[in-house]
């Protein structure tokens, strides 16, 4: 069995909805609505995570989330 964290929007924070819907859309590119989750493998989840973390985002100056994370957490 695999576990995954779910995040929900706060009731009075509509700015959070767009990011969540965008993430859901990215996940649905790989797993369509009729996808049988019983067949889901960890390598499939890793592929989706890798795709999302390596997609450049305008809001962080066209860096990937992976690059932005390491830029913020690395000590130089």
Number of C-alpha atoms within 10 A of each C-alpha: 6 7 5 6 4 5 7 8 13 10 7 7 8 10 10 13 13 11 12 14 11 11 12 11 13 15 16 13 10 14 16 10 9 6 11 9 9 7 7 13 11 9 9 13 16 11 12 17 13 12 13 17 17 14 13 16 14 9 8 11 9 12 17 17 16 14 15 16 12 10 12 8 9 7 6 4
